[in-house]
Amino acid sequence: MTVFKWHLRITNWNDIQAKKYGGDIYCNTRIEWFITLDDVWDFLGFKLKKQKTGYSGIKDNVEYVLTRV
C-alpha cells in the first residue's frame, strides 16, 4: 500500500486571468500527491521556500503550495 505524505497544490494564475474555464480558481488548480520530498523537487525541477506550515512559492505566475499530510 502506497502512503502519500505530501500534497502539492498548483494554481495557474495566468489561466485564471485569461478566463480559462470561466476564470474559476478550482478548475485552474491541480493537485499532485508525493511520497517523499525529493520526489516533489524532482517533479518541479526547483525547491520551494520553507514556510511555517510547509513550502510555497510562485514561479512564472504559477503558485505552488506544498503541505505534509
Secondary structure, 3 states (H helix, E strand, C coil): CCCCCEEEEEEEHHHHHCCHHHHCCCCCEEEEEECCHHHHHHHHCCCCEEECCEEEEEECCEEEEEEEC
